[in-house]
Amino acid sequence: MRAQRVWKVNGAASIGQLQSRLDDLNKRLGQLESQHPESWKVEELKASALSLSREIDDIRCAEATAALSELLRK
């Protein structure tokens, strides 16, 4: 059996905060790519953006799973 990550979710607030951080990262990434496309910082920012987007997806999946579980319990 695979281990699963367990999230304590604060709901839309935590997703909103993560989404805001991701938006900021993407904005900085766009600026850096236009100024210095070969920079190692571009790859670092891309990795951070991917990590944040995965975290957002994981939280959304956890919320959907919890909602579905609640529906199935009824």
Buried (B, 14 or more C-beta within 10 A) or exposed (E): EEEEEEBEBEEEEBBEEBBEBBEEBBEBBEEBBEEEEEEEEBEEBBEBBEEBBEBBEBBEEBBEEEEEEEEEEE
